[in-house]
Amino acid sequence: MQFTKKTSKDKIFSFKTISKIIIAILIIVFGFILINQINLPAPLKQIEKILPNENFKTIK
């Protein structure tokens, strides 16, 4: 009895690969939904910094 190895597959996409792709897509979509549900508060204080004119240089 001799051992033979199959080197080619009959199907390009098997059930396992299709199910893995679907599960990965569902995890990504579920992650986006969870991130969108988080409500972060907007900053109330407006940040403003006044720069003096001494720091600016004119370029000719």
Buried (B, 14 or more C-beta within 10 A) or exposed (E): EEEEEEEEEEEEEEEEEEEEEEEEEEEEEEEEEEEEEEEEEEEEEEEEEEEEEEEEEEEE
